[in-house]
């Protein structure tokens, strides 16, 4: 019997090593010239507008905003003694005598300062024991506020909070190690992008809003810069990443429009306890509704990046697996993948907002009013607009990004799948 002819092998590793794999976790193939031109025409104007927005909105030459409410100078210390009893004068607590049961209890603590102008000095302070105050004990490392007065006067100091620098630093180090171990160079790039995102927020978004610029416009410009930095630095400069950038920008614009429309229709003011405290500290007004919308835009950006990158990667993998697929077939197949992803992404956003608003939800649940009144209250309605507008944007990001990726990928030269050879 004649021997059956062997099937030809394809795509040997060009370096001569027989370790090729049939997946595409390596860098994306270079884009064709016409795809590059298309992306340049689409993305360069957006990038220029984003940079121009930052330049126009940045508070050039404006003096730094000074709080109208002085918070004092932070000073670190360690509690050496703590005694509970009825509240008396500053630094005194009555112990071991019969007292009125209705008298408010206090905690007298002695704190040894470990830095600041009174380094090494001990101060005795009285802290009311209430449900809303922290529970301080001996050996706690704490933060005090010094108002600049007499260093030997206890009233010059106020016990504020615990020191949390060391545990937060350890947690951040653990996070960075985990990302780098799993993601390697891409994980390191993601950490750099995360750091640069915080730089944009700290050096542009916050100063611009505090100087009186429109918070929504500032958030859009800042989110645009963060989007370009995070996506291109983490995933590389490629047609695939550019498709995700376009999808993210369109979805962010939709979220901004929906948030603006429905916050106005719902008569949301954006005023809550933290915003009222901010206005009091600034000493002047601020666009509170714009601040609400800015939070929606920035808060939705991270989830959008995940959705758009996933969709573009799916479309490119489908194109690589079957180069004969046209843009319509790529769109249909990519959309089926996106339907599975969008449910978990929306749930992620909803749970994130619900977790952040948990105290508000708990307070509303014991208020004794009906469900309709609870949902219509300012605090809950704000979270509903954040959640639902962001979720609509995430849902829309799937078809928008998929169709953009399909149109671009279908114009790329066919890239055959690589089969392993030995």
FENHU-V742439 format. One record per residue. RES is the residue in one letter. PHI is phi in degrees with one decimal (NA if undefined). PSI is psi in whole degrees, 0 to 359 (* if undefined). Layout:
RES_PHI_PSI ; RES_PHI_PSI
This chain:
X_NA_136 ; X_-69.6_142 ; X_-69.4_140 ; X_-71.3_130 ; X_-62.9_142 ; X_-78.4_145 ; X_-76.6_139 ; X_-67.7_148 ; X_-94.0_155 ; X_-124.5_160 ; X_50.5_67 ; X_-74.4_146 ; X_-54.8_123 ; X_-62.6_340 ; X_-81.8_356 ; X_91.5_0 ; X_-96.0_137 ; X_-89.1_57 ; X_-128.0_29 ; X_-69.4_156 ; X_-131.6_151 ; X_-89.1_35 ; X_-126.3_176 ; X_-127.3_47 ; X_-83.3_359 ; X_-81.8_187 ; X_-65.3_149 ; X_-68.5_149 ; X_-66.6_149 ; X_-59.3_143 ; X_-76.4_151 ; X_-69.9_166 ; X_-63.3_319 ; X_-70.8_327 ; X_-68.4_320 ; X_-59.9_315 ; X_-62.8_319 ; X_-61.3_314 ; X_-68.2_324 ; X_-62.5_316 ; X_-64.7_329 ; X_-84.7_319 ; X_-93.2_327 ; X_-60.0_315 ; X_-59.8_322 ; X_-64.8_317 ; X_-63.7_317 ; X_-64.6_318 ; X_-63.6_322 ; X_-64.1_313 ; X_-64.5_318 ; X_-61.7_321 ; X_-62.2_319 ; X_-63.4_318 ; X_-65.5_317 ; X_-70.6_320 ; X_-84.6_342 ; X_-66.6_137 ; X_-76.4_69 ; X_-63.3_128 ; X_73.2_354 ; X_-79.1_141 ; X_-65.9_151 ; X_-63.1_143 ; X_-71.7_128 ; X_-106.2_129 ; X_-63.7_136 ; X_-75.8_347 ; X_-117.7_110 ; X_-70.8_131 ; X_-96.5_356 ; X_79.9_175 ; X_-93.9_127 ; X_-67.1_136 ; X_-133.2_135 ; X_-92.9_148 ; X_-158.7_178 ; X_-134.8_133 ; X_-76.7_126 ; X_-102.5_328 ; X_-138.8_152 ; X_-148.0_122 ; X_-131.4_130 ; X_-102.0_151 ; X_171.3_185 ; X_-65.4_148 ; X_-73.2_129 ; X_-121.8_224 ; X_-78.2_170 ; X_-54.0_123 ; X_84.2_3 ; X_-122.2_141 ; X_-139.5_129 ; X_-78.5_132 ; X_-128.2_137 ; X_80.0_18 ; X_-123.4_162 ; X_-74.1_130 ; X_-131.5_166 ; X_-66.6_126 ; X_-60.1_335 ; X_-85.1_356 ; X_-72.7_138 ; X_-69.3_132 ; X_-81.6_153 ; X_-135.5_165 ; X_-122.2_120 ; X_-94.4_121 ; X_-122.6_146 ; X_-109.3_124 ; X_-115.7_128 ; X_-96.3_117 ; X_-69.5_137 ; X_-111.6_359 ; X_-160.3_185 ; X_83.1_186 ; X_-67.7_340 ; X_-109.8_37 ; X_-58.8_127 ; X_89.4_349 ; X_-88.2_149 ; X_-105.7_141 ; X_-131.9_140 ; X_-106.5_124 ; X_-127.2_155 ; X_-113.1_130 ; X_-121.9_122 ; X_-61.9_138 ; X_-92.0_103 ; X_-132.9_161 ; X_-59.5_334 ; X_-93.1_0 ; X_-105.9_149 ; X_-64.7_159 ; X_-100.9_103 ; X_-91.9_142 ; X_-136.0_173 ; X_-61.6_141 ; X_78.1_1 ; X_-68.9_135 ; X_-89.8_123 ; X_-127.4_170 ; X_-118.3_130 ; X_-112.4_162 ; X_-112.4_126 ; X_-106.9_124 ; X_-89.9_5 ; X_90.2_4 ; X_-84.3_203 ; X_-62.6_126 ; X_-66.0_339 ; X_-97.1_2 ; X_-99.1_119 ; X_-59.0_333 ; X_-69.5_350 ; X_-78.5_352 ; X_-123.2_151 ; X_-138.3_131 ; X_-79.3_120 ; X_-105.2_304 ; X_-160.7_180 ; X_-87.8_155 ; X_-80.5_132 ; X_-128.1_11 ; X_-60.7_313 ; X_-65.1_308 ; X_-62.9_324 ; X_-67.5_322 ; X_-64.9_318 ; X_-63.8_319 ; X_-65.1_319 ; X_-63.4_321 ; X_-65.2_319 ; X_-62.1_318 ; X_-61.2_314 ; X_-63.8_318 ; X_-62.9_316 ; X_-61.6_317 ; X_-65.3_317 ; X_-70.9_319 ; X_-62.3_318 ; X_-80.3_315 ; X_-92.4_347 ; X_55.0_232 ; X_-64.7_325 ; X_-68.9_324 ; X_-64.3_319 ; X_-62.8_319 ; X_-62.1_322 ; X_-64.6_321 ; X_-66.1_320 ; X_-63.5_317 ; X_-62.9_321 ; X_-63.4_317 ; X_-61.7_317 ; X_-65.9_327 ; X_-63.0_318 ; X_-65.3_326 ; X_-63.0_316 ; X_-61.2_317 ; X_-66.0_316 ; X_-73.5_322 ; X_-99.1_348 ; X_-123.4_302 ; X_-61.5_308 ; X_-64.7_310 ; X_-61.3_322 ; X_-65.8_317 ; X_-66.9_317 ; X_-64.9_333 ; X_-80.1_355 ; X_105.9_4 ; X_-71.3_159 ; X_-62.1_118 ; X_-60.6_324 ; X_-67.1_316 ; X_-64.3_320 ; X_-63.1_317 ; X_-65.5_321 ; X_-65.3_315 ; X_-64.4_315 ; X_-64.5_318 ; X_-64.9_324 ; X_-62.8_315 ; X_-64.8_316 ; X_-60.9_320 ; X_-61.7_312 ; X_-62.0_315 ; X_-63.7_308 ; X_-65.0_314 ; X_-72.8_312 ; X_-71.8_323 ; X_-70.9_323 ; X_-80.9_319 ; X_-110.1_358 ; X_90.2_160 ; X_-85.7_100 ; X_-150.2_167 ; X_-63.9_326 ; X_-62.1_311 ; X_-65.7_323 ; X_-62.9_324 ; X_-63.1_319 ; X_-65.5_322 ; X_-60.8_314 ; X_-62.0_314 ; X_-61.9_320 ; X_-64.4_317 ; X_-64.6_316 ; X_-63.1_317 ; X_-68.0_321 ; X_-62.6_319 ; X_-61.5_318 ; X_-63.3_317 ; X_-61.7_318 ; X_-62.5_317 ; X_-65.3_312 ; X_-62.1_317 ; X_-62.7_317 ; X_-64.1_316 ; X_-64.0_311 ; X_-82.1_337 ; X_-70.5_324 ; X_-70.3_317 ; X_-64.6_329 ; X_-89.4_1 ; X_57.0_40 ; X_-75.5_136 ; X_-98.7_338 ; X_81.1_4 ; X_-86.8_123 ; X_-142.0_188 ; X_-61.3_315 ; X_-68.2_322 ; X_-68.8_320 ; X_-62.9_320 ; X_-63.5_321 ; X_-62.0_315 ; X_-63.5_319 ; X_-62.4_321 ; X_-71.0_323 ; X_-72.3_324 ; X_83.3_5 ; X_-147.8_167 ; X_-73.8_165 ; X_-149.7_150 ; X_-71.9_93 ; X_-70.0_324 ; X_-67.7_320 ; X_-62.2_325 ; X_-65.4_321 ; X_-61.1_314 ; X_-66.2_323 ; X_-61.6_320 ; X_-64.1_324 ; X_-64.6_315 ; X_-64.1_310 ; X_-67.6_322 ; X_-66.5_333 ; X_-85.0_345 ; X_-62.8_317 ; X_-62.4_316 ; X_-68.0_322 ; X_-62.0_317 ; X_-56.3_316 ; X_-62.8_314 ; X_-65.4_313 ; X_-68.5_320 ; X_-64.4_318 ; X_-61.1_317 ; X_-67.6_317 ; X_-66.4_321 ; X_-63.2_320 ; X_-62.2_316 ; X_-64.3_318 ; X_-67.3_324 ; X_-66.8_321 ; X_-64.0_320 ; X_-64.8_319 ; X_-68.1_321 ; X_-68.3_325 ; X_-140.3_89 ; X_-63.4_346 ; X_-80.0_351 ; X_-69.1_133 ; X_-84.9_180 ; X_-66.3_328 ; X_-67.0_316 ; X_-66.1_320 ; X_-62.4_318 ; X_-63.8_315 ; X_-63.3_315 ; X_-67.6_317 ; X_-64.4_325 ; X_-67.1_325 ; X_-63.9_322 ; X_-67.3_320 ; X_-64.6_328 ; X_-62.9_324 ; X_-70.1_327 ; X_-81.0_326 ; X_-66.9_327 ; X_-62.0_314 ; X_-68.9_325 ; X_-66.9_317 ; X_-63.9_318 ; X_-62.0_323 ; X_-60.9_314 ; X_-66.5_316 ; X_-62.2_314 ; X_-66.4_326 ; X_-64.0_313 ; X_-68.6_321 ; X_-63.9_321 ; X_-64.3_318 ; X_-66.3_328 ; X_-96.7_13 ; X_-57.4_315 ; X_-59.1_321 ; X_-65.1_318 ; X_-63.7_318 ; X_-64.2_317 ; X_-63.4_319 ; X_-67.8_326 ; X_-69.1_337 ; X_-103.3_9 ; X_-75.1_345 ; X_83.0_8 ; X_-102.7_171 ; X_-72.2_168 ; X_-61.4_321 ; X_-61.8_318 ; X_-66.5_323 ; X_-63.8_312 ; X_-66.6_332 ; X_-87.1_355 ; X_-68.3_156 ; X_-56.8_312 ; X_-64.1_315 ; X_-72.3_320 ; X_-62.5_324 ; X_-60.0_314 ; X_-66.5_326 ; X_-65.1_317 ; X_-65.3_317 ; X_-56.8_310 ; X_-68.1_311 ; X_-73.0_320 ; X_-64.9_318 ; X_-64.5_322 ; X_-68.5_321 ; X_-62.4_319 ; X_-63.4_322 ; X_-66.6_317 ; X_-60.8_316 ; X_-68.5_333 ; X_-63.7_331 ; X_-66.1_302 ; X_-66.7_324 ; X_-64.2_309 ; X_-66.5_321 ; X_-64.2_317 ; X_-69.3_323 ; X_-64.8_314 ; X_-63.9_320 ; X_-65.2_317 ; X_-63.6_320 ; X_-75.9_315 ; X_-64.2_325 ; X_-68.6_343 ; X_-94.9_359 ; X_-80.6_150 ; X_-61.4_144 ; X_-60.8_130 ; X_-113.0_104 ; X_-66.0_151 ; X_-66.8_150 ; X_-99.6_126 ; X_-100.7_143 ; X_-69.7_140 ; X_-127.1_153 ; X_-114.8_*
